[in-house]
Amino acid sequence: MVDSHAGSDRADARHVITLASIDRPRVVVQDAGTIRTIAVSGELDPAFADHLATLLDDALMECRHVVLDISRAKFVDSAGAHLPARTHTRAHAVSLSIVPARKPVQRVFEVCGVAAILLVAGGVQRASGRAAAGSRA
């Protein structure tokens, strides 16, 4: 236990290390014809979920197929896990595929019941291929 008065330099140093270790979320958006891929890496926390919701809403209005790639996400809370499900319910004329995350993150989607309702693809190329095949049908 660190006393807030004595040894404050040690407490400050530990605090800086903690802040530096946070994996800030990043997103990369790519369009290929009617397919938009939104790739998320880092930590999908509530603050970033609002930004991602905007990106997904825009994609629903601008594309026929949306691929949400969370394969590089390191953390997702329940708000982040429910976001694709809420998007899916609004995606009337748009297909939405999700590229699954690593096991611990994917488990959040499973526990929240989200994995069962979304088309889960084995990778971005497979999801894009399914979307392209669907647009030719």
KAJOGI-V331409 format. One record per residue. N is the residue number from 1. PHI is phi in whole degrees, 0 to 359 (* if undefined). D_CENTER is the distance of its C-alpha to the mean C-alpha in Angstrom with 2 decimals. Layout:
N&PHI&D_CENTER  N&PHI&D_CENTER
This chain:
1&*&36.01  2&256&36.27  3&287&38.72  4&292&37.35  5&265&40.74  6&273&41.89  7&74&39.75  8&295&37.37  9&297&36.80  10&295&35.28  11&296&33.00  12&296&31.88  13&298&31.22  14&296&29.11  15&297&27.13  16&296&26.47  17&298&25.33  18&299&22.86  19&295&21.39  20&292&21.35  21&276&19.42  22&291&16.30  23&268&13.49  24&300&12.41  25&290&8.92  26&227&9.36  27&223&8.36  28&235&10.75  29&248&11.85  30&229&14.56  31&251&16.98  32&222&19.37  33&68&21.77  34&268&20.28  35&252&16.93  36&246&14.00  37&254&11.21  38&245&8.11  39&256&7.03  40&247&4.79  41&228&7.15  42&89&8.79  43&256&8.40  44&270&5.98  45&258&9.33  46&303&11.16  47&294&12.34  48&280&9.18  49&301&7.99  50&297&11.16  51&297&10.58  52&296&7.39  53&300&9.71  54&297&12.39  55&298&10.86  56&293&10.21  57&300&13.71  58&300&15.23  59&297&14.08  60&297&15.64  61&275&18.80  62&251&19.07  63&228&18.14  64&264&19.17  65&223&16.28  66&235&12.53  67&245&10.45  68&260&6.65  69&262&6.60  70&250&4.61  71&297&8.29  72&252&8.57  73&288&6.46  74&257&9.58  75&207&9.12  76&219&7.51  77&267&10.23  78&295&11.47  79&296&10.61  80&293&6.84  81&289&7.79  82&281&10.22  83&303&8.46  84&298&8.15  85&294&11.65  86&296&13.02  87&295&12.02  88&301&13.64  89&292&16.75  90&266&17.22  91&271&16.78  92&296&20.49  93&253&21.35  94&236&17.99  95&274&16.52  96&236&12.84  97&244&11.79  98&235&8.88  99&269&9.33  100&295&9.34  101&268&8.59  102&298&11.69  103&312&14.07  104&298&13.66  105&286&9.93  106&299&10.65  107&299&13.58  108&298&11.84  109&297&10.65  110&292&14.25  111&298&15.96  112&284&14.44  113&81&15.66  114&279&12.54  115&300&12.82  116&288&16.34  117&257&15.83  118&255&13.34  119&289&14.61  120&261&13.16  121&258&14.13  122&279&15.31  123&172&13.91  124&297&13.29  125&297&17.08  126&292&17.65  127&296&15.19  128&295&16.78  129&297&20.13  130&296&19.79  131&296&18.84  132&295&21.78  133&296&24.06  134&294&23.25  135&284&24.19  136&274&27.49  137&283&28.39
